[in-house]
Amino acid sequence: MDGLQVESLRPFIVVSSYAGAMTGLVIALVYHVNEGSFFRMLEATRPWRPVIFIPILCTAIFAKIVSDVGGAKMMNDMMSMQLKCWTSLQFWELVDSWSLEEYLQITKHYDWDEWVFPLLYSLSLMQWIVYEAAFSKKAGKKLASVALILCFITGWCDVVENQAHYRFLVSSNPRNEDRVERREWVTDTMIASVTAVCWTKFVTLIIVACILVYCRVCSSRPTVAKADKETPAKIAKADKQAPAPAAKKDKKDTSEDAKKNQ
């Protein structure tokens, strides 16, 4: 298999690999969220704290992507490409409005956005959901399971969209004299399908964000730590009060025996 064949198969390899790995992870997390034994061990040992580097790395890469795209205009054009282009005519009109430098800026950001950034922000969201379900107890099992599945859908849609848009753009490099002919394989159906995938990505991401905000702000369920503090206090108070009636009864019995002896 030569390099050209490998490159043509790259989108399918990336999308299927991402889907397979993340599906296995989501199944494991959903099982343990509902089972709970795994998280009781984590709560005792706290080995999950070092994974804080995942959201930190995600933030750093996001800053790099914004820097590569360059400026508010190109960020706006990239969002328009994802959400507003439903036909090939709309898509190519937007691409043709870019200079060569702007075109290269857009294509360069896929170095990190192809699959690395979707993977990292999906893992960051899953980490947050697991925390809410396993440690703070503010997310119920069913709610956490739904949120984990939505995180997978969000990341997978982002990977599919990035693979498609990158292939569309590469086929229309302004340096290629035959770029117009190369665009013919990009149909309206393909553009509309990718845009629908983008909308799915953002809708599921908003739902996950709403779930996390609800868990943090709106849930009034007491945490495990609070319950653990209240229970020993109640037991100690009950133990302290219990001997008092018995002592009073013994004193009464002693006074009755003294009266009989007299």
C-alpha positions as CSV (number, residue, x, y, z in Angstrom):
1,M,0.0,0.0,0.0
2,D,1.6,3.3,-1.1
3,G,1.5,6.6,0.6
4,L,-1.4,8.0,-1.4
5,Q,-3.6,5.0,-0.5
6,V,-2.7,5.4,3.2
7,E,-3.5,9.1,3.1
8,S,-6.9,8.5,1.4
9,L,-7.7,6.0,4.2
10,R,-6.5,8.3,7.0
11,P,-10.0,9.9,7.7
12,F,-11.6,6.5,8.2
13,I,-8.7,5.2,10.3
14,V,-8.8,8.3,12.6
15,V,-12.6,8.3,13.0
16,S,-12.9,4.6,13.6
17,S,-9.9,4.5,16.0
18,Y,-11.4,7.4,18.0
19,A,-14.8,5.8,18.1
20,G,-13.5,2.4,19.2
21,A,-11.3,3.8,22.0
22,M,-13.8,6.2,23.3
23,T,-16.7,3.7,23.2
24,G,-14.7,1.3,25.4
25,L,-13.9,4.1,27.8
26,V,-17.5,5.3,28.0
27,I,-18.8,1.8,28.6
28,A,-16.3,1.3,31.4
29,L,-17.2,4.7,33.0
30,V,-20.9,4.2,32.7
31,Y,-20.6,0.8,34.3
32,H,-18.5,2.0,37.2
33,V,-20.7,5.1,37.8
34,N,-23.7,2.7,38.2
35,E,-21.7,0.1,40.1
36,G,-19.8,2.4,42.4
37,S,-17.2,-0.1,43.8
38,F,-14.5,1.3,41.6
39,F,-15.2,4.9,42.8
40,R,-15.3,3.9,46.4
41,M,-11.7,2.8,46.0
42,L,-10.8,6.1,44.2
43,E,-12.4,8.1,47.0
44,A,-10.2,6.4,49.5
45,T,-6.9,6.7,47.5
46,R,-7.5,9.8,45.4
47,P,-5.2,8.7,42.5
48,W,-7.3,10.7,40.1
49,R,-5.9,14.1,41.1
50,P,-2.8,13.9,38.8
51,V,-5.2,13.8,35.7
52,I,-5.8,17.5,36.3
53,F,-3.1,18.0,33.6
54,I,-5.7,16.9,31.0
55,P,-7.9,20.1,31.2
56,I,-4.7,22.2,31.5
57,L,-3.3,20.7,28.4
58,C,-6.6,21.1,26.7
59,T,-6.7,24.8,27.5
60,A,-3.1,25.3,26.2
61,I,-3.9,23.5,22.9
62,F,-7.1,25.6,22.5
63,A,-5.0,28.8,22.9
64,K,-2.6,27.4,20.2
65,I,-5.5,26.7,17.8
66,V,-6.8,30.2,18.3
67,S,-3.4,31.6,17.6
68,D,-3.0,29.5,14.4
69,V,-6.4,30.6,13.1
70,G,-5.4,34.2,13.8
71,G,-7.9,37.0,14.6
72,A,-11.6,37.4,15.2
73,K,-12.4,37.5,11.4
74,M,-10.9,34.1,10.7
75,M,-12.5,32.6,13.9
76,N,-15.8,34.0,12.6
77,D,-15.2,32.5,9.2
78,M,-14.4,29.2,10.7
79,M,-17.6,29.2,12.7
80,S,-19.5,30.2,9.5
81,M,-17.9,27.3,7.7
82,Q,-19.1,24.9,10.3
83,L,-22.6,26.2,11.0
84,K,-23.8,28.3,8.0
85,C,-22.6,26.5,4.9
86,W,-25.3,24.1,3.7
87,T,-24.4,23.9,0.0
88,S,-21.1,23.6,-1.9
89,L,-21.6,27.0,-3.4
90,Q,-21.8,28.7,0.0
91,F,-18.7,26.7,1.2
92,W,-16.5,27.6,-1.8
93,E,-17.6,31.2,-1.8
94,L,-16.4,31.5,1.8
95,V,-13.1,29.7,0.9
96,D,-12.5,31.9,-2.1
97,S,-12.9,35.0,0.1
98,W,-9.6,34.1,1.9
99,S,-6.2,35.1,0.9
100,L,-3.5,32.5,0.6
101,E,-2.2,33.4,4.1
102,E,-5.6,33.1,5.6
103,Y,-6.2,29.7,3.8
104,L,-2.9,28.4,5.3
105,Q,-3.9,29.7,8.8
106,I,-7.2,27.7,8.6
107,T,-5.6,24.5,7.4
108,K,-2.7,24.8,9.9
109,H,-5.0,24.7,12.9
110,Y,-6.0,21.1,12.0
111,D,-2.6,20.0,13.2
112,W,-4.0,20.1,16.7
113,D,-7.7,20.2,16.0
114,E,-7.8,17.1,13.8
115,W,-8.4,14.7,16.8
116,V,-6.1,15.8,19.7
117,F,-8.2,18.7,20.9
118,P,-11.6,16.8,20.6
119,L,-10.1,14.0,22.6
120,L,-8.7,16.2,25.3
121,Y,-11.9,18.3,25.8
122,S,-14.0,15.1,25.8
123,L,-11.8,13.6,28.5
124,S,-11.9,16.8,30.5
125,L,-15.7,16.8,30.4
126,M,-15.9,13.1,31.3
127,Q,-13.5,13.7,34.2
128,W,-15.8,16.5,35.5
129,I,-18.9,14.3,35.2
130,V,-17.2,11.4,37.0
131,Y,-16.2,13.7,39.8
132,E,-19.8,15.0,40.2
133,A,-21.2,11.4,40.2
134,A,-18.5,9.7,42.3
135,F,-17.3,12.3,44.8
136,S,-19.6,15.2,45.1
137,K,-22.7,13.0,44.7
138,K,-24.5,15.9,43.0
139,A,-25.0,14.0,39.7
140,G,-27.3,10.9,39.8
141,K,-26.3,7.7,38.1
142,K,-28.7,8.1,35.1
143,L,-27.8,11.8,34.6
144,A,-24.1,11.0,34.7
145,S,-24.5,8.1,32.3
146,V,-26.4,10.3,29.8
147,A,-23.8,13.1,30.1
148,L,-20.9,10.6,29.4
149,I,-22.6,9.3,26.3
150,L,-23.2,12.9,25.1
151,C,-19.5,13.7,25.7
152,F,-18.6,10.8,23.4
153,I,-21.0,12.0,20.7
154,T,-19.6,15.6,20.9
155,G,-16.0,14.5,20.5
156,W,-16.8,12.0,17.7
157,C,-18.8,14.6,15.7
158,D,-15.9,17.1,16.0
159,V,-13.4,14.5,14.7
160,V,-15.7,13.7,11.7
161,E,-16.2,17.4,11.0
162,N,-12.5,18.1,11.1
163,Q,-11.6,15.2,8.9
164,A,-14.2,16.2,6.3
165,H,-13.4,20.0,6.2
166,Y,-9.7,19.4,6.1
167,R,-10.1,17.1,3.0
168,F,-12.4,19.6,1.3
169,L,-9.9,22.4,1.9
170,V,-6.8,20.4,0.9
171,S,-8.4,19.6,-2.5
172,S,-8.9,23.3,-3.1
173,N,-5.4,24.6,-2.4
174,P,-5.1,28.1,-4.0
175,R,-1.7,27.0,-5.3
176,N,-3.3,24.4,-7.5
177,E,-4.3,25.7,-10.9
178,D,-6.9,22.9,-11.3
179,R,-8.5,23.6,-7.9
180,V,-11.9,24.3,-9.5
181,E,-12.0,20.9,-11.1
182,R,-10.9,19.3,-7.8
183,R,-14.0,20.7,-6.1
184,E,-16.4,18.8,-8.2
185,W,-16.4,15.7,-5.9
186,V,-17.6,17.9,-3.0
187,T,-21.4,17.7,-3.4
188,D,-24.2,19.7,-1.6
189,T,-25.1,16.5,0.3
190,M,-21.6,16.2,1.7
191,I,-21.5,19.8,2.8
192,A,-25.0,19.6,4.4
193,S,-24.1,16.4,6.2
194,V,-21.0,17.8,7.7
195,T,-22.8,21.0,8.8
196,A,-25.5,18.8,10.4
197,V,-22.7,17.0,12.2
198,C,-21.4,20.3,13.4
199,W,-24.7,21.4,14.8
200,T,-25.0,18.0,16.6
201,K,-21.6,18.7,18.1
202,F,-22.6,22.1,19.5
203,V,-26.1,21.0,20.7
204,T,-24.7,18.0,22.6
205,L,-21.9,20.2,24.1
206,I,-24.5,22.7,25.3
207,I,-26.6,19.9,26.9
208,V,-23.5,18.5,28.7
209,A,-22.6,22.1,29.9
210,C,-26.2,22.5,31.2
211,I,-26.0,19.2,33.1
212,L,-22.7,20.2,34.7
213,V,-24.1,23.7,35.7
214,Y,-27.1,22.0,37.2
215,C,-24.9,19.6,39.2
216,R,-22.8,22.5,40.5
217,V,-25.4,25.2,41.1
218,C,-28.9,23.8,41.2
219,S,-28.6,20.5,43.0
220,S,-29.4,20.7,46.7
221,R,-28.6,17.1,47.6
222,P,-26.2,16.9,50.6
223,T,-22.7,15.6,49.9
224,V,-21.3,12.4,51.4
225,A,-18.8,14.4,53.5
226,K,-21.6,16.3,55.2
227,A,-23.6,13.1,55.9
228,D,-20.5,11.5,57.4
229,K,-20.0,14.4,59.8
230,E,-23.6,14.5,60.9
231,T,-24.1,10.7,61.6
232,P,-21.3,10.3,64.2
233,A,-22.5,13.5,66.0
234,K,-26.0,12.1,66.3
235,I,-24.7,8.7,67.6
236,A,-22.6,10.4,70.2
237,K,-25.5,12.6,71.3
238,A,-27.8,9.5,71.6
239,D,-25.1,7.6,73.6
240,K,-24.7,10.6,76.0
241,Q,-28.4,10.9,76.7
242,A,-29.2,7.1,77.0
243,P,-27.7,6.4,80.5
244,A,-29.6,9.3,82.2
245,P,-33.1,7.5,82.4
246,A,-31.4,4.3,83.7
247,A,-29.6,6.1,86.5
248,K,-32.8,7.8,87.6
249,K,-34.6,4.4,87.7
250,D,-31.9,2.8,89.8
251,K,-32.2,5.7,92.3
252,K,-35.9,5.2,92.6
253,D,-35.5,1.5,93.2
254,T,-33.0,2.1,96.0
255,S,-35.4,4.5,97.8
256,E,-38.3,2.0,97.6
257,D,-36.1,-0.7,99.2
258,A,-35.1,1.6,102.1
259,K,-38.8,2.3,102.9
260,K,-39.6,-1.4,103.0
261,N,-36.7,-2.1,105.4
262,Q,-38.1,0.5,107.8
